[in-house]
Amino acid sequence: MKDKEVAKIIPKTPLEDWVARKIGLKEGELTREAIESYQLAQLRKTIDWVKNKSSFYRQKLGHIEPEAITDFSVFSKLPFTWPQDVQNNPQRLVCTGQGDIARIVTLRSSGTTGQPKRIFFTQADQELTIDFFDYGMRNLVGPQDRVMILLPWKQPGSVGDLLKQGLKRLGAGAIPFGPVSDAGEAIQCALETKASSLVGIPTHVLAMARSKKGKLLKDRIKSVLLSTDHVPRSICQVLEDTWGCKVFNHYGMTEMGLGGGVQCAALAGYHLREADLYFEIIDPESGQVLKEGETGEVVFTTLTRVGMPLIRYRTGDLSRFIPAQCPCGTVLRSMEIVKGRLAGRIKVQEHSFSMAELDEVIFLFDGVVDYGVIIGNNSGLDCLYVDLKTSEDNTVRLDEDFKDRVCRALRSIPAVQQAFPQREQILISNFGKKVPFSTGTAKRIIIDNRDN
């Protein structure tokens, strides 16, 4: 099928006309040249703003003249902002008076015991996020839909609260529920409120699908947006098969202003929020910008934020820009679905693997809705301890045969087989049976206890 015929079948992402409007163009007029010209102008404006308003950036970028940023190659020479900069110097990065700050988000990353990060937003900064949620959600819902929000929403300015406001603007019904702690209760709410779409954490939505009542939502849920953590393809497959719905990925982090990009109906890469954020993919070792199509670390710069702008912020996420045009026909860039983090790879002997690789085999087993992983040492041997968590009404027998099948599946990952070659080096348990999943939004990680 020709590209033009495909584009007729797959609607163009609504983010394209949204970006056009934000940079002063009419619908249908957006080009890559126009986007890049706008981004360069905003980069110069942002650098000028932070040098004048932030003591941190005044010191870090004191030698940089904004008008000298004539192209992206010049910008790529600027120093990075690191997560530890935000941890150590949050107030020094703020560019407005405290009276202008509408919300402060405190982040303690998974497994981190040190100083948390504090991210500051003005009301105008939050308005940018609401606007993105309005148009980003149009990829999967319309005014006729009722969207159940399975994210924190009670605190003003929280991700669920901003999403609720964005949905209201596009005319869709918002059903705030919060993170799922009881899958049966969430399903009952979805049925009673006639929800047609869900937005939530991957393992929480999986628990709903694998609950005894999960199949009652078949053909009722038309779309699902998964966010806050890595989204395994195996979970998407379960949701699609169970409910007959389309599953979309969202990419974002609090430091970005919560929203960074979202898939269109083609379900390829994320289309990015290019009027508010400038993205780069770099070699994590050298810091050099990589060619399009090469995998590296995602780095972003805010273009329109005033409260706490960030210049070349290192996310630790791994992805690449997809060279081919998206089947939807947009001129917006597409970034491949993030499948892991630099800090998420664990090295055992000379072999390394990540949670993302484990996800793809473990979540294929019926009844499993989450799991914990610890690497420890037993009698001089490195061991992989996997604690499976199942829904409370799970009917699958987690007997020795089941555990053996999980072990074999894990050994299908070459690095796992090579790192844990002996049978006794992989131990499967089900201690978390009655605590099916966490109720928070922190990313899941492999815990390495070998030095403890």
C-alpha positions as CSV (number, residue, x, y, z in Angstrom):
1,M,0.0,0.0,0.0
2,K,1.3,3.4,-0.9
3,D,2.3,5.9,1.8
4,K,-0.5,8.3,0.8
5,E,-3.1,5.6,1.0
6,V,-1.9,4.6,4.5
7,A,-2.1,8.2,5.6
8,K,-5.7,8.3,4.5
9,I,-6.5,5.3,6.7
10,I,-4.5,6.5,9.8
11,P,-5.5,10.0,10.9
12,K,-2.7,12.5,11.3
13,T,-1.8,13.2,14.9
14,P,-3.7,16.2,16.3
15,L,-0.5,17.4,17.8
16,E,0.7,18.7,14.4
17,D,-2.0,21.4,14.1
18,W,-1.6,22.1,17.8
19,V,2.1,22.7,17.4
20,A,1.4,24.8,14.3
21,R,-1.0,27.0,16.3
22,K,1.5,27.4,19.1
23,I,4.3,28.7,16.8
24,G,2.0,31.1,14.9
25,L,1.1,29.1,11.8
26,K,-2.3,28.0,10.4
27,E,-3.5,24.4,10.3
28,G,-1.7,22.5,7.5
29,E,1.2,24.9,7.2
30,L,3.6,23.2,9.6
31,T,7.1,22.2,8.2
32,R,10.3,20.9,9.7
33,E,12.0,24.1,8.8
34,A,9.3,26.2,10.6
35,I,9.6,24.0,13.7
36,E,13.4,24.2,13.8
37,S,13.5,28.0,13.2
38,Y,11.0,28.4,16.1
39,Q,13.0,26.1,18.4
40,L,16.3,27.9,17.8
41,A,14.6,31.3,18.6
42,Q,13.1,29.8,21.8
43,L,16.4,28.3,22.8
44,R,18.0,31.7,22.6
45,K,15.2,33.3,24.5
46,T,15.3,30.6,27.2
47,I,19.1,31.0,27.6
48,D,18.7,34.7,28.0
49,W,15.9,34.2,30.6
50,V,17.8,31.7,32.8
51,K,21.1,33.7,32.6
52,N,19.2,36.7,34.0
53,K,16.9,34.9,36.5
54,S,18.7,31.8,37.7
55,S,21.9,32.0,39.8
56,F,22.7,28.4,38.8
57,Y,22.6,29.0,35.1
58,R,24.2,32.4,35.4
59,Q,27.2,30.6,36.7
60,K,27.0,27.7,34.4
61,L,26.2,29.6,31.2
62,G,27.9,32.9,32.0
63,H,30.2,32.7,29.0
64,I,27.3,31.9,26.5
65,E,25.7,34.7,24.5
66,P,22.2,33.8,23.4
67,E,22.7,35.4,19.9
68,A,25.6,33.1,19.4
69,I,23.3,30.1,19.2
70,T,22.9,30.2,15.4
71,D,22.3,26.5,14.9
72,F,21.7,23.3,16.8
73,S,25.4,22.2,16.6
74,V,26.4,25.3,18.5
75,F,23.7,24.6,21.1
76,S,25.0,21.0,21.5
77,K,28.2,22.4,22.9
78,L,26.4,23.8,26.0
79,P,26.9,21.9,29.3
80,F,24.3,19.5,30.5
81,T,22.0,19.8,33.5
82,W,22.1,16.7,35.6
83,P,19.5,15.2,38.0
84,Q,21.9,15.8,40.9
85,D,21.9,19.5,40.0
86,V,18.2,19.6,40.6
87,Q,18.7,17.6,43.8
88,N,21.4,19.9,45.2
89,N,20.4,23.3,43.9
90,P,16.6,23.4,43.3
91,Q,16.1,27.0,44.5
92,R,19.0,28.2,42.4
93,L,17.3,26.9,39.2
94,V,14.1,28.8,39.9
95,C,13.6,31.8,37.7
96,T,10.6,33.5,39.4
97,G,9.7,34.8,42.8
98,Q,8.2,32.2,45.2
99,G,4.9,34.0,45.0
100,D,4.7,33.0,41.3
101,I,5.2,29.3,42.1
102,A,1.8,27.4,42.0
103,R,3.1,23.9,42.6
104,I,6.2,22.1,43.9
105,V,6.6,18.4,43.2
106,T,9.0,16.4,45.4
107,L,10.5,13.4,43.7
108,R,12.3,10.5,45.3
109,S,13.4,8.1,42.7
110,S,13.0,4.3,43.1
111,G,15.8,2.9,45.2
112,T,17.1,6.4,46.1
113,T,17.8,7.3,49.7
114,G,19.5,10.6,49.1
115,Q,18.2,14.1,48.6
116,P,14.9,14.2,46.7
117,K,14.4,16.4,43.6
118,R,12.1,19.3,43.9
119,I,10.5,20.7,40.7
120,F,8.8,24.1,40.6
121,F,5.9,25.2,38.4
122,T,4.1,28.4,37.9
123,Q,0.4,28.5,36.9
124,A,1.5,29.3,33.3
125,D,3.8,26.2,33.3
126,Q,0.9,24.0,34.4
127,E,-1.3,25.6,31.7
128,L,1.2,24.3,29.1
129,T,0.7,20.8,30.4
130,I,-3.1,21.0,30.4
131,D,-3.0,22.2,26.8
132,F,-0.8,19.3,25.8
133,F,-3.1,16.8,27.6
134,D,-6.1,18.3,25.8
135,Y,-4.5,17.7,22.3
136,G,-2.5,14.6,23.2
137,M,-5.6,12.8,24.4
138,R,-7.3,13.5,21.1
139,N,-5.2,10.7,19.6
140,L,-7.3,8.2,21.5
141,V,-10.5,9.8,22.7
142,G,-13.2,12.3,21.6
143,P,-16.1,14.2,23.2
144,Q,-18.2,11.1,23.3
145,D,-15.8,9.2,25.5
146,R,-15.6,8.8,29.3
147,V,-12.1,8.5,30.6
148,M,-11.2,6.8,33.9
149,I,-8.1,8.4,35.4
150,L,-6.1,5.8,37.3
151,L,-3.4,8.3,38.5
152,P,-3.1,10.6,41.5
153,W,-5.6,13.4,41.1
154,K,-6.7,14.8,44.5
155,Q,-3.9,17.3,44.9
156,P,-4.4,20.5,42.8
157,G,-1.8,20.4,39.9
158,S,-1.2,16.7,40.2
159,V,-0.9,14.7,37.0
160,G,-4.5,13.4,37.3
161,D,-5.9,16.8,38.1
162,L,-4.2,18.4,35.0
163,L,-5.4,15.5,32.9
164,K,-8.9,16.0,34.2
165,Q,-8.8,19.6,33.1
166,G,-7.4,18.7,29.7
167,L,-10.2,16.2,29.1
168,K,-12.8,18.8,30.1
169,R,-11.4,21.1,27.4
170,L,-11.7,18.5,24.6
171,G,-15.3,17.7,25.8
172,A,-14.6,14.2,27.1
173,G,-15.9,13.0,30.5
174,A,-13.3,12.6,33.2
175,I,-13.7,9.9,35.9
176,P,-11.0,10.5,38.6
177,F,-10.3,7.3,40.4
178,G,-6.6,7.2,41.4
179,P,-3.9,4.5,41.4
180,V,-5.5,1.0,41.6
181,S,-5.2,-0.8,44.9
182,D,-8.3,-3.1,44.4
183,A,-8.7,-4.3,40.8
184,G,-12.3,-5.4,41.4
185,E,-13.3,-2.0,42.8
186,A,-11.8,-0.3,39.8
187,I,-13.6,-2.6,37.4
188,Q,-16.9,-2.0,39.1
189,C,-16.3,1.8,38.9
190,A,-15.5,1.5,35.2
191,L,-18.8,-0.5,34.6
192,E,-21.0,1.9,36.7
193,T,-19.6,5.0,35.1
194,K,-19.6,3.5,31.6
195,A,-15.9,4.3,31.0
196,S,-14.7,3.8,27.5
197,S,-11.0,4.7,28.0
198,L,-8.5,4.2,30.8
199,V,-5.3,6.1,31.6
200,G,-3.1,4.4,34.1
201,I,0.1,2.6,35.3
202,P,0.9,-0.5,33.2
203,T,0.8,-3.1,36.1
204,H,-2.3,-1.5,37.6
205,V,-4.3,-1.8,34.3
206,L,-2.9,-5.3,33.8
207,A,-4.3,-6.3,37.2
208,M,-7.7,-5.1,36.1
209,A,-7.6,-7.1,32.9
210,R,-6.4,-10.3,34.8
211,S,-9.0,-9.9,37.6
212,K,-11.9,-12.4,37.6
213,K,-14.2,-9.6,36.5
214,G,-11.7,-8.2,34.0
215,K,-13.5,-9.7,31.0
216,L,-16.6,-7.7,31.8
217,L,-14.9,-4.7,30.2
218,K,-14.4,-6.4,26.9
219,D,-15.7,-4.2,24.0
220,R,-16.5,-1.5,26.6
221,I,-12.9,-0.2,26.9
222,K,-11.9,1.1,23.5
223,S,-8.6,2.7,24.3
224,V,-6.0,2.6,27.1
225,L,-3.1,5.1,27.7
226,L,-0.3,3.7,29.7
227,S,2.1,6.0,31.5
228,T,4.6,6.7,34.4
229,D,6.7,3.5,33.9
230,H,8.2,1.4,31.1
231,V,5.4,-0.1,29.1
232,P,6.1,-3.8,28.2
233,R,4.8,-5.0,24.9
234,S,3.6,-8.1,26.7
235,I,1.2,-6.0,28.8
236,C,-0.1,-4.2,25.8
237,Q,-0.8,-7.6,24.1
238,V,-2.7,-8.9,27.2
239,L,-4.9,-5.7,27.2
240,E,-5.6,-5.8,23.5
241,D,-6.5,-9.5,23.6
242,T,-8.6,-9.2,26.8
243,W,-10.6,-6.1,25.9
244,G,-10.3,-5.7,22.2
245,C,-8.9,-2.1,22.7
246,K,-6.0,0.0,21.3
247,V,-3.2,0.6,23.7
248,F,-1.2,3.8,23.5
249,N,2.1,4.8,25.1
250,H,2.7,8.2,26.7
251,Y,6.2,9.5,27.5
252,G,6.9,12.1,30.1
253,M,8.5,12.9,33.4
254,T,7.9,15.5,36.1
255,E,11.0,17.4,35.0
256,M,9.5,17.8,31.5
257,G,6.3,19.2,32.9
258,L,4.7,15.6,33.0
259,G,4.1,15.4,29.2
260,G,6.7,14.8,26.6
261,G,5.1,12.8,23.8
262,V,2.4,10.4,22.9
263,Q,1.7,7.8,20.2
264,C,-0.8,8.5,17.4
265,A,-3.2,6.0,15.9
266,A,-0.3,4.4,14.0
267,L,1.0,3.1,17.4
268,A,4.6,3.7,16.2
269,G,6.9,6.1,18.1
270,Y,5.9,9.0,20.3
271,H,5.1,12.3,18.6
272,L,6.9,14.9,20.6
273,R,5.7,18.2,22.3
274,E,8.0,20.1,20.0
275,A,6.7,23.6,20.7
276,D,7.5,23.3,24.4
277,L,10.5,20.9,24.4
278,Y,13.6,20.4,22.3
279,F,14.9,16.8,22.4
280,E,18.4,15.4,21.6
281,I,19.7,11.9,21.6
282,I,23.3,11.7,22.8
283,D,26.0,9.1,23.4
284,P,25.8,8.7,27.2
285,E,29.6,8.3,27.4
286,S,31.0,11.0,25.2
287,G,28.0,13.4,25.4
288,Q,28.0,13.9,21.6
289,V,24.7,14.2,19.8
290,L,24.0,11.0,17.8
291,K,22.8,10.7,14.2
292,E,19.2,10.2,13.6
293,G,18.3,6.5,14.1
294,E,21.1,5.8,16.6
295,T,20.1,4.8,20.1
296,G,21.3,6.8,23.0
297,E,20.3,8.9,26.1
298,V,17.3,11.2,25.8
299,V,18.2,14.9,26.7
300,F,15.6,17.7,26.6
301,T,15.5,21.5,27.0
302,T,12.4,23.4,28.0
303,L,11.4,26.1,25.5
304,T,8.4,27.8,27.1
305,R,8.7,27.2,30.9
306,V,9.3,30.2,33.2
307,G,9.3,28.8,36.7
308,M,12.2,26.3,36.5
309,P,13.5,26.0,32.9
310,L,16.0,23.1,32.3
311,I,18.8,23.3,29.8
312,R,20.0,20.0,28.2
313,Y,18.6,17.8,31.1
314,R,19.9,14.3,31.2
315,T,17.0,11.9,31.6
316,G,18.8,8.6,31.7
317,D,16.2,7.1,29.3
318,L,17.3,5.2,26.2
319,S,15.7,5.7,22.8
320,R,16.3,7.0,19.3
321,F,14.6,9.2,16.7
322,I,12.9,7.1,14.0
323,P,14.3,8.2,10.6
324,A,11.2,7.1,8.6
325,Q,8.1,9.3,8.5
326,C,5.3,8.1,10.7
327,P,2.4,6.3,8.7
328,C,0.1,9.1,9.9
329,G,2.0,11.5,7.7
330,T,3.0,14.1,10.3
331,V,6.1,16.3,10.0
332,L,6.6,16.0,13.8
333,R,9.5,13.8,14.8
334,S,8.9,10.3,16.1
335,M,10.9,8.9,19.0
336,E,11.0,5.2,19.6
337,I,9.2,3.8,22.6
338,V,11.6,4.0,25.6
339,K,12.5,0.5,26.7
340,G,14.9,1.1,29.4
341,R,17.2,3.4,31.5
342,L,20.9,3.7,31.8
343,A,20.7,3.0,35.5
344,G,18.3,0.1,35.0
345,R,20.8,-2.4,33.5
346,I,22.3,-4.7,36.1
347,K,25.6,-6.4,35.4
348,V,26.3,-9.9,36.6
349,Q,29.7,-11.3,35.8
350,E,30.2,-9.9,32.3
351,H,26.5,-10.0,31.3
352,S,23.9,-7.3,31.7
353,F,20.1,-7.2,31.5
354,S,17.2,-4.9,32.5
355,M,13.8,-5.0,34.0
356,A,12.4,-4.4,30.5
357,E,13.8,-7.7,29.3
358,L,12.3,-9.6,32.2
359,D,8.9,-7.9,31.7
360,E,8.5,-9.3,28.2
361,V,8.7,-12.9,29.4
362,I,7.2,-12.7,32.9
363,F,4.0,-10.8,32.0
364,L,3.1,-13.4,29.4
365,F,2.2,-15.8,32.2
366,D,-1.5,-15.8,33.2
367,G,-2.3,-14.5,36.6
368,V,0.9,-12.5,37.1
369,V,0.2,-8.8,37.6
370,D,3.5,-7.6,39.0
371,Y,6.7,-9.0,40.4
372,G,9.8,-8.0,42.4
373,V,13.4,-8.9,41.5
374,I,16.4,-9.1,43.8
375,I,19.9,-10.2,42.9
376,G,21.7,-11.6,45.9
377,N,24.5,-14.0,46.8
378,N,24.1,-17.4,48.3
379,S,27.1,-19.6,49.2
380,G,29.3,-17.7,46.7
381,L,26.8,-17.9,43.9
382,D,25.0,-15.0,42.4
383,C,21.2,-15.7,42.5
384,L,18.1,-14.2,40.9
385,Y,15.2,-14.0,43.2
386,V,11.8,-13.3,41.5
387,D,8.7,-12.8,43.7
388,L,5.6,-13.1,41.6
389,K,2.5,-11.1,42.5
390,T,-0.9,-12.3,41.4
391,S,-4.3,-10.8,41.6
392,E,-6.2,-11.6,44.8
393,D,-8.8,-13.7,42.9
394,N,-6.2,-15.4,40.8
395,T,-7.1,-19.0,39.9
396,V,-3.8,-20.0,38.3
397,R,-1.9,-22.6,40.4
398,L,1.6,-21.4,41.1
399,D,2.9,-24.9,41.7
400,E,6.4,-26.1,40.9
401,D,5.6,-26.8,37.3
402,F,4.5,-23.2,36.9
403,K,7.7,-21.9,38.6
404,D,9.8,-24.2,36.3
405,R,8.1,-22.7,33.3
406,V,8.9,-19.2,34.5
407,C,12.5,-20.2,35.1
408,R,12.8,-21.6,31.5
409,A,11.2,-18.4,30.1
410,L,13.8,-16.3,32.0
411,R,16.6,-18.4,30.7
412,S,15.4,-17.6,27.2
413,I,17.0,-14.2,27.8
414,P,20.7,-14.9,26.9
415,A,22.2,-12.6,29.6
416,V,20.1,-14.3,32.3
417,Q,21.1,-17.8,31.1
418,Q,24.8,-16.8,31.0
419,A,24.7,-15.0,34.4
420,F,22.7,-17.7,36.2
421,P,23.6,-21.0,34.5
422,Q,22.8,-23.3,37.4
423,R,19.2,-24.3,38.3
424,E,19.5,-23.2,41.9
425,Q,20.6,-19.7,40.8
426,I,17.0,-18.7,39.8
427,L,14.4,-18.9,42.6
428,I,10.8,-18.2,42.0
429,S,8.4,-17.3,44.9
430,N,4.9,-16.0,45.5
431,F,5.2,-14.3,48.8
432,G,3.4,-11.2,47.4
433,K,0.3,-13.1,46.5
434,K,-2.0,-11.0,48.7
435,V,-0.3,-7.8,47.9
436,P,-0.8,-7.7,44.1
437,F,0.9,-4.5,43.2
438,S,2.2,-1.2,44.5
439,T,-0.2,1.7,44.7
440,G,2.4,4.4,43.9
441,T,3.8,5.7,40.6
442,A,7.5,5.0,41.2
443,K,9.3,3.1,38.5
444,R,10.0,-0.6,39.1
445,I,13.7,-1.6,39.5
446,I,15.9,-4.6,40.0
447,I,17.3,-4.5,43.6
448,D,21.0,-5.5,43.8
449,N,21.8,-6.8,47.2
450,R,25.1,-8.5,46.4
451,D,27.1,-5.9,48.4
452,N,24.7,-5.9,51.4
